[in-house]
Amino acid sequence: MKQLYIGPEIHQFDTFKDFAEEFTLCASDLILTNEYIYKPFIEKLGLPCGRIYQEKFGLGEPTDTMTQAILDEAAKGNYDRVIAIGGGTVIDIAKVLVLGGGATVDELYDNMAGLTKARRLIIIPTTCGTGSEVTNISILNRTRLGTKQGLVSPAMFADHAVLIPEFLQSLPYSVFATSSIDALIHAVESYLSPSATPYTEMYSLQAMQDILRGYCQIAERGQHARFQSSAEYLRASNYAGIAFSNSGCAAVHAMSYALGGKYHVAHGESNYQFFTDVLRKYQEKKPDGKIRTLDHFLQNTIAAAGSGAELEGDTGIDLLECLLSRVLERKRMADYGVTQEDVPVFAQSTIDNQQRLLKNNYVPLTLEDITAIYQARL
């Protein structure tokens, strides 16, 4: 059984300038990023690279139509490398830009087994959540289907993943919170996955420990406590990305896609909706397995972090939920516009479209289980 695979080389630099000098950026490089990132961090270097601002082609999380428009724009130039500098949207689209084997996004989905890499890829995450710099999957909202779906291929692994803590210093708190919660969910789901190995568990547990320790500092000292731990959050996201790239994510992610696809809820925020509810459903169905070990780990880690903020709860999952509420208030699905009529549709969509993820559940969840979780969050 394969134990661990890490696709890209992993690098860390203090600043983007240090990276640009070592990687000798040139005119045959295409930078895909956002203008609000390019202007303060990159423009002053006067690089000869081509560039595309993702937001010029659409706002929010990546859709098939947004990605197709950027594919068409990139085809106008002759580029050897794509350098993705951004959050999940930029990174997911960049992975598509380097592919051969299809002229349209729909063709790429139809030909997943035959995809090839036509350009080299360098990924620089500017949030601490996706872990996508070390995965071979791109999640796009397929607008015709009304849900998000993964495009997966070994050709989508980056050649280099580059961590630069400098970028996290200007990250809005809400983006930091939702992205780091997403990283925590990656770590937990990959740890509980039936495909986990001792190697992936090592990365999962270290990611959980680092994020929970940082969250206890926020609970005690406030939002600005995050800045002293920027490098740790970035590495934790990377660790979690390595873990779930090998052992997968599961029901939390699977359930989030119907909500995010219809109501355009940001990925980390939509995952947060279902995180602890899925864990409690696991506890209910199989309390004596690995979920018990996880619960003890959560209790011990949160206690060892020594948060001065009083947290309430009898179990590790209770403490986790309380701690997360100090980091970011969790809304209900109704706050996004979800109605009672959406619940059975979301549940059936999850069963029909997300088996790639559901196969990684700690225990199997039925349509009735998934419906009950959606109902509880309404």
Phi, psi and chi 1 to 4 in degrees:
 res  aa     phi    psi   chi1   chi2   chi3   chi4
   1 MET       -  131.1  175.4 -177.7  174.5      -
   2 LYS   -62.7  135.1 -177.2 -178.9   75.7  172.6
   3 GLN   -99.1  -37.9  -63.0  -69.1  -66.0      -
   4 LEU  -165.2  138.7 -175.8   71.4      -      -
   5 TYR  -137.7  129.1  179.0   77.9      -      -
   6 ILE  -117.9  114.8  -58.4  175.4      -      -
   7 GLY   -71.3  -60.4      -      -      -      -
   8 PRO   -86.4  159.0   30.9  -34.7      -      -
   9 GLU   -69.0  145.6  -66.4 -177.4    9.7      -
  10 ILE  -114.9  129.9  -59.4  172.9      -      -
  11 HIS  -126.6  158.2  -50.7 -105.0      -      -
  12 GLN  -138.8  135.3 -177.7  168.0  -33.1      -
  13 PHE  -132.4  153.6  -62.6   92.6      -      -
  14 ASP   -71.9  -37.8  -69.1  -28.7      -      -
  15 THR  -136.2  161.0   67.6      -      -      -
  16 PHE   -64.7  -35.2 -178.5   82.1      -      -
  17 LYS   -58.0  -42.5 -178.6  175.8 -176.7  -67.7
  18 ASP   -61.5  -42.5  -64.8  -24.4      -      -
  19 PHE   -62.5  -48.1  155.3   76.4      -      -
  20 ALA   -59.5  -37.1      -      -      -      -
  21 GLU   -70.3  -43.4  -69.7  173.7   -8.2      -
  22 GLU   -70.3  -34.8 -179.6  157.0  -32.2      -
  23 PHE   -92.3    1.1  -84.4   73.1      -      -
  24 THR    48.4   64.2  -42.3      -      -      -
  25 LEU   -65.2  141.5  -58.3 -167.3      -      -
  26 CYS  -147.0 -174.8   61.4      -      -      -
  27 ALA   -68.1  -19.3      -      -      -      -
  28 SER   -89.8   10.3   61.0      -      -      -
  29 ASP  -101.7  138.7  -67.0  -37.4      -      -
  30 LEU  -110.7  121.6  172.5   64.1      -      -
  31 ILE   -96.0  121.1  -66.6  176.0      -      -
  32 LEU  -105.3  119.3  176.3   66.3      -      -
  33 THR  -158.0 -164.6 -171.4      -      -      -
  34 ASN  -114.6  148.8  -57.7  106.9      -      -
  35 GLU   -60.4  -35.2 -170.5  169.3    9.5      -
  36 TYR   -71.3  -13.5   63.3   82.4      -      -
  37 ILE   -92.9  -42.4  -66.0  171.7      -      -
  38 TYR   -63.9  -45.7 -169.5   88.0      -      -
  39 LYS   -59.1  -51.9  -68.4  -70.3 -175.0 -179.1
  40 PRO   -79.9  -27.5   26.6  -33.1      -      -
  41 PHE  -105.4  -27.9  -68.2  105.1      -      -
  42 ILE  -118.4  -38.9  -55.7  170.4      -      -
  43 GLU   -55.2  -39.4 -174.8  175.2   53.6      -
  44 LYS   -63.3  -17.1   59.3 -169.5  174.6 -173.8
  45 LEU   -82.1  -12.7  -59.0  179.6      -      -
  46 GLY    60.1   42.1      -      -      -      -
  47 LEU   -72.8  148.2  -61.9  172.1      -      -
  48 PRO   -85.2    5.9   31.3  -35.4      -      -
  49 CYS   -67.3  152.7  -47.4      -      -      -
  50 GLY   -70.2  159.2      -      -      -      -
  51 ARG  -149.6  148.5   67.4  178.7 -179.8  -89.2
  52 ILE  -131.8  129.1  -66.6  175.6      -      -
  53 TYR   -91.9  117.2  -64.9  140.4      -      -
  54 GLN   -56.9  -40.2  169.2  -96.6  -47.9      -
  55 GLU   -68.6  -13.8   66.7  -91.1   30.1      -
  56 LYS   -69.2  -14.3  -58.0  -64.1 -175.0 -176.0
  57 PHE  -113.4    6.1  -62.2   85.1      -      -
  58 GLY   145.3  153.3      -      -      -      -
  59 LEU  -107.0  160.6  -59.5  176.7      -      -
  60 GLY    85.5 -160.3      -      -      -      -
  61 GLU   -76.6  160.0  -63.2 -163.7  -35.1      -
  62 PRO   -70.0  134.2   24.1  -32.9      -      -
  63 THR  -112.8  167.6   65.8      -      -      -
  64 ASP   -64.3  -37.1   45.3    9.0      -      -
  65 THR   -70.8  -40.9   53.4      -      -      -
  66 MET   -61.4  -45.8 -179.6 -163.5  -56.1      -
  67 THR   -64.3  -39.7  -56.9      -      -      -
  68 GLN   -62.5  -41.3 -173.5   62.4   56.7      -
  69 ALA   -63.6  -38.8      -      -      -      -
  70 ILE   -72.6  -36.7  -66.3  175.7      -      -
  71 LEU   -56.7  -44.9  -86.6  172.4      -      -
  72 ASP   -64.9  -38.6  -65.3  -18.8      -      -
  73 GLU   -67.7  -43.1 -178.7   66.4   19.9      -
  74 ALA   -65.3  -29.3      -      -      -      -
  75 ALA   -66.9  -13.8      -      -      -      -
  76 LYS   -75.3  -16.5  -62.6  175.2 -176.9  178.2
  77 GLY  -113.0  171.1      -      -      -      -
  78 ASN  -114.6   93.1 -174.9   21.9      -      -
  79 TYR  -117.3  140.2  -59.8  110.2      -      -
  80 ASP   -92.8  -32.9  -63.4  -35.1      -      -
  81 ARG  -129.2  144.2  -64.8 -170.5  -62.6 -169.8
  82 VAL  -109.0  128.6  172.8      -      -      -
  83 ILE  -114.6  109.2  -57.3  169.0      -      -
  84 ALA   -93.3  123.6      -      -      -      -
  85 ILE  -128.2  100.7  -52.0  166.9      -      -
  86 GLY   169.2 -163.4      -      -      -      -
  87 GLY   -91.2 -157.5      -      -      -      -
  88 GLY   -60.6  -37.8      -      -      -      -
  89 THR   -62.9  -50.3  -63.9      -      -      -
  90 VAL   -61.3  -44.6  164.0      -      -      -
  91 ILE   -66.2  -43.6  -67.2  172.4      -      -
  92 ASP   -62.7  -40.2  -79.2   -4.7      -      -
  93 ILE   -69.4  -39.5  -66.1  171.6      -      -
  94 ALA   -59.8  -37.0      -      -      -      -
  95 LYS   -62.3  -32.5  -70.4  177.4 -179.5  178.5
  96 VAL   -74.0  -34.5 -179.4      -      -      -
  97 LEU   -62.8  -24.8  -68.6 -174.3      -      -
  98 VAL   -91.3    0.0  -58.7      -      -      -
  99 LEU   -86.4  146.8  -68.4  175.4      -      -
 100 GLY  -110.8  168.6      -      -      -      -
 101 GLY   107.5    9.0      -      -      -      -
 102 GLY  -179.6  142.3      -      -      -      -
 103 ALA   -90.1  -20.8      -      -      -      -
 104 THR  -127.1  162.9   69.0      -      -      -
 105 VAL   -61.1  -42.7  171.0      -      -      -
 106 ASP   -60.8  -39.3  -76.2  -19.9      -      -
 107 GLU   -64.8  -35.9  -72.1  175.6    2.9      -
 108 LEU   -64.4  -44.1  -65.8  174.0      -      -
 109 TYR   -61.6  -39.1  -87.0   96.7      -      -
 110 ASP   -71.8  -19.3  -68.5  -19.7      -      -
 111 ASN  -121.4   36.8 -174.5   38.2      -      -
 112 MET   -56.1  -38.5 -100.9 -162.5  -95.2      -
 113 ALA   -68.7  -20.7      -      -      -      -
 114 GLY  -107.6   12.3      -      -      -      -
 115 LEU   -69.8  143.7  -62.4  178.1      -      -
 116 THR  -129.3  163.3   58.5      -      -      -
 117 LYS   -95.8  122.7  179.6  174.1  -81.0 -171.7
 118 ALA  -100.8  -18.7      -      -      -      -
 119 ARG  -138.3  156.6  -59.6 -177.7  177.8  103.7
 120 ARG   -78.4  156.9  -73.0  173.7  -69.4  160.8
 121 LEU  -132.8  129.4  176.9   60.8      -      -
 122 ILE  -119.9  128.5  -59.2  169.8      -      -
 123 ILE  -118.7  128.9  -63.0  177.8      -      -
 124 ILE  -123.1  102.7  -55.4  173.5      -      -
 125 PRO   -73.8  140.2   28.0  -33.9      -      -
 126 THR  -111.7    5.7   59.6      -      -      -
 127 THR  -123.1  173.0   68.0      -      -      -
 128 CYS  -117.1   51.9   50.3      -      -      -
 129 GLY  -140.8  -42.6      -      -      -      -
 130 THR   -68.9  -37.2   69.4      -      -      -
 131 GLY    64.1    7.4      -      -      -      -
 132 SER   -70.2  -12.7 -168.8      -      -      -
 133 GLU   -66.4  -17.2   69.0  -85.2    6.4      -
 134 VAL  -119.0   13.9  -70.0      -      -      -
 135 THR  -111.2  166.4   72.3      -      -      -
 136 ASN  -115.5   39.2   65.4  -30.8      -      -
 137 ILE  -134.8  143.6 -177.5  168.5      -      -
 138 SER  -123.1  129.6  174.8      -      -      -
 139 ILE  -104.5  116.8  -55.5  -65.9      -      -
 140 LEU  -120.0  146.1  -55.1 -179.2      -      -
 141 ASN   -80.0  112.2 -172.7  -11.7      -      -
 142 ARG   -86.9   99.0  -60.7 -164.0   72.6 -174.7
 143 THR   -61.4  -31.5   52.5      -      -      -
 144 ARG   -68.3  -30.5  -71.2 -170.4  -58.8  103.4
 145 LEU   -92.0  -17.8  -58.4  179.7      -      -
 146 GLY    74.6   24.1      -      -      -      -
 147 THR  -153.0  165.3 -169.9      -      -      -
 148 LYS   -87.3  145.9  -62.5  179.2 -177.8 -179.2
 149 GLN  -141.4  149.7  -78.9 -167.6  -33.2      -
 150 GLY   -86.9  136.7      -      -      -      -
 151 LEU  -104.6  121.2 -177.9   66.1      -      -
 152 VAL  -129.4  132.7 -172.2      -      -      -
 153 SER  -165.8  144.4  170.5      -      -      -
 154 PRO   -57.8  -25.5  -24.1   33.8      -      -
 155 ALA   -67.1  -12.8      -      -      -      -
 156 MET   -94.1   -1.2  -63.5  169.1   71.3      -
 157 PHE   -65.2  137.4  -85.0  115.5      -      -
 158 ALA   -67.3  153.1      -      -      -      -
 159 ASP   -78.1  -34.7  -61.1  -79.2      -      -
 160 HIS  -139.3  132.2  -56.8  -86.0      -      -
 161 ALA  -108.8  127.8      -      -      -      -
 162 VAL  -123.4  122.6 -178.5      -      -      -
 163 LEU  -101.5  123.7  -52.6 -178.9      -      -
 164 ILE  -132.1   96.2  -55.1  177.2      -      -
 165 PRO   -57.9  -22.6  -23.5   32.8      -      -
 166 GLU   -49.7  -38.4  172.7 -173.6   45.7      -
 167 PHE   -67.3  -26.4  -74.9  116.4      -      -
 168 LEU   -74.5  -15.3  -92.3   58.8      -      -
 169 GLN   -67.6  -25.8  -63.2  -57.3  -54.9      -
 170 SER  -104.6    9.9   61.0      -      -      -
 171 LEU   -73.9  126.0 -161.6   64.5      -      -
 172 PRO   -57.7  146.7  -21.8   32.3      -      -
 173 TYR   -58.5  -41.7 -179.6   78.2      -      -
 174 SER   -61.7  -37.0   61.8      -      -      -
 175 VAL   -70.9  -41.7  178.4      -      -      -
 176 PHE   -56.6  -47.0  157.1   78.0      -      -
 177 ALA   -64.2  -49.9      -      -      -      -
 178 THR   -67.9  -35.4   55.7      -      -      -
 179 SER   -73.2  -40.0   63.7      -      -      -
 180 SER   -71.2  -33.3   57.7      -      -      -
 181 ILE   -62.4  -40.0  -71.7  171.2      -      -
 182 ASP   -58.7  -43.0 -170.5   25.7      -      -
 183 ALA   -62.8  -40.5      -      -      -      -
 184 LEU   -62.1  -40.6 -179.7   61.1      -      -
 185 ILE   -65.6  -40.4  -66.1  168.9      -      -
 186 HIS   -54.8  -45.4  -69.4  154.8      -      -
 187 ALA   -64.9  -44.5      -      -      -      -
 188 VAL   -68.7  -45.8  170.5      -      -      -
 189 GLU   -65.8  -39.3  -69.7 -152.6  -68.3      -
 190 SER   -69.2  -32.7   58.4      -      -      -
 191 TYR   -65.5  -41.0  175.8   76.0      -      -
 192 LEU   -82.3  -11.2  -68.5  173.3      -      -
 193 SER   -61.9  141.0  168.6      -      -      -
 194 PRO   -60.6  -19.0  -21.6   32.2      -      -
 195 SER   -90.4    2.1  -60.3      -      -      -
 196 ALA   -63.4  147.6      -      -      -      -
 197 THR  -124.8  168.8   71.3      -      -      -
 198 PRO   -55.5  -29.9  -28.4   36.3      -      -
 199 TYR   -74.3  -46.6  -66.8   90.0      -      -
 200 THR   -66.4  -35.5   65.4      -      -      -
 201 GLU   -61.0  -38.3  -71.8  175.6   -4.3      -
 202 MET   -59.2  -46.8  175.4 -179.4   65.8      -
 203 TYR   -67.4  -39.9  -77.7  102.1      -      -
 204 SER   -61.2  -48.6  -62.7      -      -      -
 205 LEU   -66.1  -38.8  -68.1  169.0      -      -
 206 GLN   -66.5  -39.1 -172.2   64.2   54.6      -
 207 ALA   -62.6  -46.9      -      -      -      -
 208 MET   -58.2  -46.4  -74.7 -174.0 -113.1      -
 209 GLN   -60.6  -46.4  179.8  175.4  -68.3      -
 210 ASP   -66.0  -42.3  -70.3  -10.6      -      -
 211 ILE   -68.9  -44.7  -66.4  168.9      -      -
 212 LEU   -64.4  -38.3  -67.9  171.8      -      -
 213 ARG   -61.5  -43.1 -176.5 -173.5  -63.6  126.7
 214 GLY   -65.5  -38.7      -      -      -      -
 215 TYR   -64.6  -36.6  -77.8  177.1      -      -
 216 CYS   -64.3  -34.9  -73.8      -      -      -
 217 GLN   -65.8  -40.3  -66.8  172.0   -5.4      -
 218 ILE   -64.6  -43.7  -69.2  171.6      -      -
 219 ALA   -61.2  -32.9      -      -      -      -
 220 GLU   -86.5  -40.8 -179.0  177.9    0.9      -
 221 ARG  -115.2   -8.5  -61.5 -159.7  -66.6  -87.1
 222 GLY   104.9  175.7      -      -      -      -
 223 GLN   -60.0  -33.6  -64.5  179.5    3.7      -
 224 HIS   -69.7  -12.3  -71.0  -73.7      -      -
 225 ALA   -62.3  -20.0      -      -      -      -
 226 ARG   -65.0  -29.5   65.1 -173.2  166.8  115.6
 227 PHE   -65.8  -31.3  -69.0  117.9      -      -
 228 GLN   -72.8  -10.6   70.1 -173.9   57.0      -
 229 SER  -118.9   23.8  -56.4      -      -      -
 230 SER   -56.5  -45.9  -68.7      -      -      -
 231 ALA   -64.4  -37.5      -      -      -      -
 232 GLU   -67.0  -42.6  -73.0   79.5    3.7      -
 233 TYR   -63.2  -40.7  -78.0  115.5      -      -
 234 LEU   -65.4  -42.7 -162.5   57.3      -      -
 235 ARG   -67.4  -39.0  -79.6 -164.4  -63.2  -90.3
 236 ALA   -61.0  -42.2      -      -      -      -
 237 SER   -60.4  -40.2  173.7      -      -      -
 238 ASN   -65.5  -45.0 -173.7 -104.2      -      -
 239 TYR   -58.0  -46.7  -64.8  154.3      -      -
 240 ALA   -64.0  -36.1      -      -      -      -
 241 GLY   -62.9  -41.4      -      -      -      -
 242 ILE   -61.8  -42.7  -68.8  169.5      -      -
 243 ALA   -64.0  -51.6      -      -      -      -
 244 PHE   -77.5  -19.0   88.9   80.3      -      -
 245 SER   -63.2  -29.5  178.5      -      -      -
 246 ASN   -94.6  -41.2  -76.3  -90.5      -      -
 247 SER  -112.6   -7.2   55.4      -      -      -
 248 GLY    89.5  159.7      -      -      -      -
 249 CYS  -100.4  174.7  -71.0      -      -      -
 250 ALA  -141.5 -135.6      -      -      -      -
 251 ALA   -62.6  -34.8      -      -      -      -
 252 VAL   -58.6  -49.6  177.6      -      -      -
 253 HIS   -66.5  -42.4  -83.1   73.0      -      -
 254 ALA   -58.3  -42.2      -      -      -      -
 255 MET   -74.5  -25.7  -67.0 -175.6   64.7      -
 256 SER   -71.3  -24.0   77.6      -      -      -
 257 TYR   -71.3  -35.7  -70.8  150.2      -      -
 258 ALA   -66.4  -42.3      -      -      -      -
 259 LEU   -62.8  -50.3  170.6   62.4      -      -
 260 GLY   -65.1  -36.8      -      -      -      -
 261 GLY   -66.8  -40.7      -      -      -      -
 262 LYS   -85.6  -40.7 -179.0  170.1 -177.6  178.7
 263 TYR  -108.5    7.5  -70.6   97.7      -      -
 264 HIS    55.5   43.1  -51.3  -68.1      -      -
 265 VAL   -84.4  133.3 -178.5      -      -      -
 266 ALA   -54.9  147.9      -      -      -      -
 267 HIS   -55.7  -53.0  176.5   66.0      -      -
 268 GLY   -62.6  -37.6      -      -      -      -
 269 GLU   -68.9  -39.1 -167.2  169.0   -6.7      -
 270 SER   -70.2  -34.5   57.1      -      -      -
 271 ASN   -64.2  -41.2  -80.1  -24.2      -      -
 272 TYR   -56.9  -33.2 -176.3   24.1      -      -
 273 GLN   -50.8  -39.9  -89.5  -66.1  -55.7      -
 274 PHE  -113.0   -1.8  -49.5  108.8      -      -
 275 PHE   -55.7  -66.1 -176.4   23.4      -      -
 276 THR   -72.5  -26.9   52.0      -      -      -
 277 ASP   -65.6  -40.5  -65.5   77.0      -      -
 278 VAL   -64.8  -42.7  167.6      -      -      -
 279 LEU   -60.7  -40.0  -65.4 -178.3      -      -
 280 ARG   -67.9  -35.1  -72.4 -163.1  175.3   96.4
 281 LYS   -64.8  -40.2 -178.9   60.3   72.4  172.7
 282 TYR   -59.6  -46.3  -72.7  161.7      -      -
 283 GLN   -57.8  -42.3  -89.9 -172.1  -33.5      -
 284 GLU   -62.7  -38.7  173.5 -170.3  -39.7      -
 285 LYS   -87.5  -30.7  -59.6 -166.5   75.6  166.1
 286 LYS  -150.1   75.7 -170.4  179.6  177.6 -177.3
 287 PRO   -72.3  -20.3   25.2  -33.7      -      -
 288 ASP   -97.0    5.5  -65.1  -32.2      -      -
 289 GLY   -93.8 -145.6      -      -      -      -
 290 LYS   -65.2  -22.2 -158.6  172.7 -177.6 -179.5
 291 ILE   -63.1  -30.6 -166.6   75.8      -      -
 292 ARG   -68.1  -42.5  175.0  172.1  -72.7 -178.6
 293 THR   -61.1  -42.7  -54.3      -      -      -
 294 LEU   -61.2  -43.5  172.8   67.0      -      -
 295 ASP   -60.2  -43.4 -163.7   84.4      -      -
 296 HIS   -64.4  -40.5  -69.5  160.0      -      -
 297 PHE   -61.2  -44.1  175.9   83.2      -      -
 298 LEU   -61.5  -45.8  -65.9  171.5      -      -
 299 GLN   -59.0  -49.4  -71.3 -171.7   62.1      -
 300 ASN   -67.9  -39.4  -65.7  -25.3      -      -
 301 THR   -67.5  -44.6  -59.1      -      -      -
 302 ILE   -66.4  -39.4  -67.7  171.1      -      -
 303 ALA   -65.7  -41.5      -      -      -      -
 304 ALA   -68.2  -27.4      -      -      -      -
 305 ALA   -68.8  -21.7      -      -      -      -
 306 GLY    66.7   41.3      -      -      -      -
 307 SER   -62.6  134.1  170.4      -      -      -
 308 GLY   -74.8  -14.9      -      -      -      -
 309 ALA   -79.0  130.7      -      -      -      -
 310 GLU   -73.4  123.4 -166.2  168.2  -36.5      -
 311 LEU  -111.6  137.8  -58.6  174.7      -      -
 312 GLU  -106.7  141.4  -61.7  178.0   -4.2      -
 313 GLY   154.8  145.5      -      -      -      -
 314 ASP   -94.5  -17.5  -63.1  -35.3      -      -
 315 THR  -124.9  169.5   69.0      -      -      -
 316 GLY   -62.9  -38.6      -      -      -      -
 317 ILE   -67.7  -37.4  -66.4  172.0      -      -
 318 ASP   -60.9  -46.7  -69.7  -19.8      -      -
 319 LEU   -62.6  -41.0  -70.4  171.4      -      -
 320 LEU   -59.0  -47.1  171.0   64.9      -      -
 321 GLU   -61.9  -41.1 -170.0  169.4   74.7      -
 322 CYS   -66.3  -43.1 -174.0      -      -      -
 323 LEU   -63.1  -43.9  178.6   59.7      -      -
 324 LEU   -60.8  -35.7  -70.2  173.7      -      -
 325 SER   -65.6  -25.3   72.8      -      -      -
 326 ARG   -77.4  -24.6  -54.4  -64.0  178.4   88.6
 327 VAL   -84.0  -42.9  175.1      -      -      -
 328 LEU  -156.8  127.5 -177.0   71.2      -      -
 329 GLU   -67.0  133.5 -179.2 -178.7   -1.3      -
 330 ARG   -92.4  126.4 -177.7  170.0   59.0  154.2
 331 LYS   -81.1  173.6  -61.1  177.4 -179.1  178.6
 332 ARG  -100.7  159.9  -57.5 -160.0   68.5   81.3
 333 MET   -59.9  -34.2  -71.8 -156.0  -58.8      -
 334 ALA   -60.5  -27.3      -      -      -      -
 335 ASP   -65.1  -21.4  -64.2  -33.4      -      -
 336 TYR   -94.2   -3.8  -56.8  110.1      -      -
 337 GLY   106.3    1.1      -      -      -      -
 338 VAL   -65.5  138.8  177.6      -      -      -
 339 THR  -115.2  169.2   67.0      -      -      -
 340 GLN   -58.5  -34.3 -176.9   63.4   53.2      -
 341 GLU   -66.2  -24.4  -70.2   70.0   28.7      -
 342 ASP   -71.9  -28.3  -73.2  -42.8      -      -
 343 VAL   -57.4  -54.7  169.2      -      -      -
 344 PRO   -66.6  -30.1   21.1  -31.9      -      -
 345 VAL   -68.0  -45.4  176.7      -      -      -
 346 PHE   -60.5  -44.4  -77.4    3.3      -      -
 347 ALA   -63.7  -43.3      -      -      -      -
 348 GLN   -68.3  -38.0 -168.3   62.9   56.6      -
 349 SER   -61.7  -39.2  174.7      -      -      -
 350 THR   -62.3  -45.4  -58.9      -      -      -
 351 ILE   -64.7  -41.8  -67.3  -68.1      -      -
 352 ASP   -75.2  -35.0  -68.8  -15.1      -      -
 353 ASN  -113.2   -8.3  -63.6  -52.6      -      -
 354 GLN  -123.7   31.3  -54.8  -57.2  -22.3      -
 355 GLN   -64.0  -27.8  -70.7  -60.0  -41.6      -
 356 ARG   -54.6  -35.5  175.3 -175.2   65.6   83.3
 357 LEU   -91.1  -42.1  -65.0  165.9      -      -
 358 LEU   -62.3  -23.8  -66.3  175.8      -      -
 359 LYS   -67.0  -15.7   70.2  179.6 -177.4 -179.5
 360 ASN   -94.7    6.7  -60.9  -43.2      -      -
 361 ASN   -60.8  146.3  -73.8   -6.3      -      -
 362 TYR   -57.2  -44.6  166.3   66.9      -      -
 363 VAL  -135.6  153.4  -70.0      -      -      -
 364 PRO   -61.6  140.6  -22.7   33.8      -      -
 365 LEU  -113.7  131.1  -62.4 -177.4      -      -
 366 THR   -82.8  170.7   65.1      -      -      -
 367 LEU   -57.2  -38.8  176.5   62.8      -      -
 368 GLU   -66.4  -39.5  -69.2   72.5   22.7      -
 369 ASP   -61.3  -47.4  -67.4  -31.3      -      -
 370 ILE   -66.1  -40.7  -69.3  170.0      -      -
 371 THR   -60.6  -41.4  -59.1      -      -      -
 372 ALA   -64.1  -37.7      -      -      -      -
 373 ILE   -67.5  -46.2  -64.8  170.1      -      -
 374 TYR   -57.0  -45.0  -82.6  124.6      -      -
 375 GLN   -61.7  -39.9 -172.6   65.7   51.5      -
 376 ALA   -65.9  -28.7      -      -      -      -
 377 ARG   -89.8   -6.7  -67.5  -55.3  -51.2  152.1
 378 LEU   -68.0      - -172.5   58.8      -      -
